[in-house]
Amino acid sequence: MVVAKKWIYAKVFDGFPTVENFRLEEETLDGELKDNEFLSEALYLSVDPYMRPFMEQHSEGMTMIGGQVAKVLDSKNPKFPTGSYVVGAFGWRTHSVCNPDEVAAEWKPYTLPDFDGEPLSLGIGALGMPGQTAYFGFLEICEPKEGETVVVSGAAGAVGSLVGQIAKIKGCQVVGIAGSEAKCEWIKSLGFDHAINYKTEDVEAELKKAAPKGVDCYFDNVGGKTAEIVRKQMNIFGRISVCGTISNYNTEPEQVTDPQRDYVWKQLRQEGFMVFRWNDRMLEAITQSLKWIKEGKLKYRETITEGFENMPQAFIGMLKGENTGKAVVKV
């Protein structure tokens, strides 16, 4: 018998999430596994911006969605042996029983490859979905060329900070847009050529200074006014990779006005994406990113919250921009 703790989506979000939107419950798992099942215990849980709009598709009373790095405690599945470490979309819960064959293709769990001494938490960070999002979303959609100018919004976040570094590896000039002086200093320490604090600076004016020849690639994490400003300064045949629109995640859908301009005259290419598109190439992203980390070309930072009981606070803090790099909850 195993007692699992889980966070329930107790009240539909109305604007910015509060602790009242969540309820902590316990669930007893009988411990009797069926063929192909495994029992896992969460070690690190992820809180990510996408969870806010995704939960609009779900009703009250379900377990909050999300990924985690977990240890397999017992198994009747040879692909997930006891003692192995897995990444799975098990939600905000401490213990899970999973039959991988019953999981949708885009959310299927997988065992962690050897991280060569790097922390397991990277399985939900730089070597997990955020890392794969940066790798494929930037390289496959923006198709950067050496010498081009790349702008990244949400540049100090889990995805944006990696995109900027990959752009530098590819020989690009990189401008990052972030929300504090500390974050701007951090991304410059990662190699970003310019950093703009959107809370205290005139983004349009500063972007003209930082990118006097215009912008070739824009990796958009925030949407809204920032996206509109960057699009105005895009070059002909510019490419835009839309990863997220964090600026309006806490706005009711019917109230969102996110203007789309300049596409015809500048013949821009903009493409939204979800990282699941490249699930069959997941190992490629992990292997290359790990190599860059070991070579010192790709750096990461994690903002770790201790304690499963603090999941809501970590989630709310992440949406407020209190994290630098990847927001992680350590059980």
C-alpha positions in Angstrom: 0.0 0.0 0.0 1.3 3.4 -1.0 -0.2 6.7 0.1 0.1 9.3 -2.7 -0.3 13.0 -2.3 -1.8 14.9 -5.2 -2.8 18.5 -6.0 -6.3 18.9 -7.4 -7.6 21.6 -9.7 -10.1 22.7 -7.2 -11.5 25.9 -8.8 -11.4 27.0 -12.4 -8.9 29.8 -13.0 -10.3 33.3 -13.2 -7.5 35.6 -14.2 -4.3 35.1 -12.2 -4.1 31.8 -10.3 -4.3 31.9 -6.5 -3.8 29.2 -3.8 -7.6 28.8 -3.7 -7.4 27.2 -7.1 -5.7 24.1 -5.7 -6.5 21.4 -3.1 -4.1 18.8 -1.6 -5.5 15.3 -1.3 -4.3 11.8 -0.6 -4.9 8.7 -2.5 -4.1 5.1 -1.5 -2.6 2.9 -4.2 -3.0 -0.8 -3.5 0.5 -1.6 -4.8 -0.7 -4.6 -6.9 0.7 -4.0 -10.3 -0.7 -5.4 -13.5 1.3 -6.6 -16.4 3.1 -3.7 -18.2 2.6 -1.3 -15.2 5.2 0.4 -13.0 5.0 2.4 -9.8 7.1 5.5 -9.5 7.9 8.1 -6.9 8.4 11.8 -7.9 11.8 13.4 -7.2 11.4 16.6 -9.2 8.3 18.2 -10.5 7.9 20.8 -13.2 5.9 24.0 -13.2 5.6 25.6 -16.6 3.6 28.4 -18.2 1.7 26.1 -20.6 -0.1 24.6 -17.6 -2.2 27.8 -17.2 -3.9 27.8 -20.6 -4.0 23.9 -20.8 -6.1 23.7 -17.7 -8.8 25.7 -19.4 -9.6 22.4 -21.3 -10.2 20.5 -18.0 -12.8 20.6 -15.4 -12.6 21.0 -11.6 -11.6 18.0 -9.6 -8.8 16.5 -11.7 -5.2 16.3 -10.8 -3.1 19.2 -12.0 -1.1 18.3 -15.2 2.6 18.4 -15.4 5.8 16.5 -15.9 8.2 15.0 -13.4 11.4 13.1 -12.9 10.6 10.0 -10.9 12.2 6.8 -9.6 10.7 3.4 -10.4 9.9 1.7 -7.1 8.3 -1.5 -8.6 7.7 -2.7 -12.1 6.1 -5.3 -14.3 7.4 -3.6 -17.4 10.9 -4.6 -18.6 11.3 -1.2 -20.4 11.0 0.6 -17.0 12.9 -1.6 -14.5 12.9 -1.1 -10.8 15.5 1.5 -9.8 15.5 3.3 -13.1 14.6 7.0 -13.5 11.8 8.2 -15.8 10.3 11.3 -17.1 6.5 11.2 -17.2 3.5 13.5 -17.5 2.1 12.1 -14.2 0.8 15.4 -13.0 1.2 17.0 -9.6 1.4 13.8 -7.5 4.0 12.1 -5.4 3.4 8.5 -6.5 2.0 7.2 -9.8 1.0 3.8 -11.4 1.5 3.9 -15.1 0.9 1.6 -18.1 2.7 3.3 -20.9 0.5 1.6 -23.5 -2.5 3.6 -22.2 -0.8 7.0 -22.4 -1.3 9.3 -25.4 1.7 9.3 -27.8 2.8 12.9 -27.0 2.9 12.2 -23.3 4.4 8.8 -23.1 7.0 8.3 -20.3 10.6 7.4 -21.1 13.6 6.3 -19.1 16.3 8.9 -18.6 19.5 8.4 -20.5 22.9 8.8 -18.8 23.4 12.4 -17.9 27.1 11.9 -17.2 26.9 13.3 -13.7 24.6 16.2 -14.4 21.6 16.6 -12.0 18.5 14.5 -12.7 16.4 17.6 -12.5 17.6 18.5 -16.0 15.2 15.8 -17.2 12.5 18.4 -16.9 14.7 21.3 -17.7 17.7 21.8 -20.1 17.7 18.1 -21.1 13.9 17.7 -21.0 10.9 19.3 -22.6 12.2 22.9 -22.2 15.5 22.0 -23.8 13.9 20.1 -26.6 11.5 23.0 -27.1 14.5 25.4 -27.5 16.4 23.0 -29.7 13.8 22.1 -32.2 11.6 25.2 -32.0 14.5 27.4 -32.8 16.6 25.3 -35.2 13.8 23.7 -37.2 11.5 26.8 -37.5 13.9 29.8 -37.5 16.6 28.0 -39.4 19.2 30.5 -38.2 22.2 31.4 -40.4 25.6 32.7 -39.2 25.6 36.4 -38.8 21.9 36.9 -38.5 20.2 38.8 -35.7 18.0 36.8 -33.3 15.6 38.2 -30.7 14.3 36.1 -27.8 11.5 37.2 -25.5 11.2 35.6 -22.1 14.9 35.3 -22.5 15.7 34.5 -18.9 13.2 31.6 -18.7 13.8 27.9 -19.1 13.4 27.9 -22.9 14.5 31.4 -23.8 17.8 31.2 -22.0 18.7 28.1 -24.0 17.5 29.5 -27.3 19.8 32.5 -27.0 22.8 30.3 -26.2 22.1 28.0 -29.2 21.8 31.1 -31.4 25.3 32.1 -30.2 26.6 28.6 -30.9 25.3 29.0 -34.5 27.1 32.3 -34.9 24.2 34.8 -34.5 23.9 38.1 -32.8 21.4 37.7 -30.0 19.1 40.2 -28.3 17.2 39.1 -25.2 14.2 40.7 -23.7 13.6 40.0 -19.9 11.8 41.5 -16.9 14.5 42.6 -14.5 18.0 44.0 -14.3 19.2 40.8 -12.6 17.8 38.7 -15.4 19.3 41.0 -18.1 22.7 40.7 -16.4 22.4 36.9 -16.3 21.6 36.5 -19.9 24.5 38.7 -20.9 26.7 36.5 -18.8 25.4 33.6 -21.0 26.7 35.4 -24.1 23.7 37.4 -25.2 25.0 40.4 -27.1 22.2 42.8 -25.8 19.6 42.6 -23.1 16.5 44.8 -22.8 14.5 45.2 -19.6 10.9 45.5 -20.9 9.7 46.8 -17.5 12.0 49.8 -17.4 13.1 50.5 -20.9 11.5 51.5 -24.2 11.7 48.2 -26.0 11.1 49.6 -29.5 13.8 52.2 -29.1 16.3 49.9 -27.5 15.7 47.2 -30.1 16.5 49.7 -32.9 19.8 50.4 -31.2 20.6 46.7 -30.5 19.5 45.5 -34.0 20.2 48.5 -36.3 20.0 46.2 -39.4 16.7 44.7 -38.4 15.7 41.3 -37.0 16.0 38.0 -38.9 14.7 35.5 -36.4 12.3 36.0 -33.5 11.7 33.3 -30.9 8.5 34.5 -29.2 7.6 33.3 -25.7 5.4 36.2 -24.7 3.2 37.5 -27.5 1.3 40.7 -26.9 2.9 44.1 -27.3 6.4 42.8 -27.3 5.7 40.6 -30.3 4.1 43.5 -32.1 7.2 45.7 -31.5 9.6 43.0 -32.7 7.6 42.2 -35.8 7.8 45.9 -36.9 11.6 45.5 -37.0 11.7 42.2 -38.8 13.7 42.0 -42.1 12.2 40.7 -45.3 11.8 36.9 -45.2 12.2 36.9 -41.4 11.2 33.9 -39.5 9.2 33.8 -36.3 8.9 30.8 -34.0 5.9 31.1 -31.6 6.5 29.1 -28.5 4.1 30.8 -26.2 2.1 34.0 -25.4 2.7 34.2 -21.7 1.6 37.8 -21.6 -2.0 36.8 -22.1 -2.1 33.4 -20.3 -3.9 35.0 -17.4 -6.4 36.9 -19.5 -9.8 35.4 -20.3 -9.7 34.0 -23.9 -12.5 36.3 -25.2 -10.6 39.3 -23.9 -7.3 38.5 -25.7 -6.4 40.9 -28.6 -3.0 39.9 -29.9 -2.4 41.8 -33.2 -0.9 40.1 -36.2 0.7 42.6 -38.6 3.4 43.0 -41.3 3.1 39.5 -42.7 2.1 40.3 -46.3 4.4 43.3 -46.9 7.5 41.7 -45.3 6.6 38.1 -46.4 7.4 36.9 -42.9 7.1 33.3 -41.9 5.5 32.6 -38.5 4.9 29.2 -37.2 3.5 28.0 -33.9 4.5 24.7 -32.6 4.4 22.1 -29.8 7.5 20.1 -29.0 5.7 16.8 -29.3 6.2 17.2 -33.1 9.8 16.0 -32.7 9.3 13.2 -30.1 10.9 10.7 -32.4 14.1 12.8 -32.4 14.1 13.4 -28.6 17.4 11.6 -28.1 19.1 13.9 -30.7 18.2 17.0 -28.7 19.2 15.5 -25.4 22.6 14.2 -26.7 23.5 17.4 -28.5 22.5 19.6 -25.6 24.4 17.5 -23.1 27.4 17.7 -25.3 27.1 21.5 -25.3 26.8 21.6 -21.5 29.9 19.4 -21.1 31.8 21.7 -23.5 30.7 24.8 -21.5 28.7 26.2 -24.5 25.3 25.8 -22.9 24.7 26.8 -19.3 21.5 26.4 -17.3 20.0 27.7 -14.1 17.3 26.3 -11.9 15.0 28.0 -9.4 14.2 25.2 -7.0 11.3 25.2 -4.5 11.6 22.7 -1.7 8.6 20.6 -0.8 5.7 19.0 -2.7 3.3 21.1 -0.4 4.6 24.2 -2.1 3.6 23.3 -5.7 1.0 26.0 -6.0 3.3 28.7 -4.7 6.0 27.6 -7.1 3.5 27.7 -10.0 2.2 31.1 -9.1 5.7 32.5 -8.6 6.8 31.2 -12.0 3.8 32.9 -13.7 4.8 36.1 -12.0 8.4 35.8 -13.3 10.0 35.1 -10.0 12.1 32.3 -11.4 15.3 32.6 -13.4 15.9 29.6 -15.7 13.8 26.5 -15.0 11.3 26.4 -12.2 11.5 23.1 -10.4 9.9 21.7 -7.3 12.0 19.2 -5.3 10.0 16.6 -3.3 
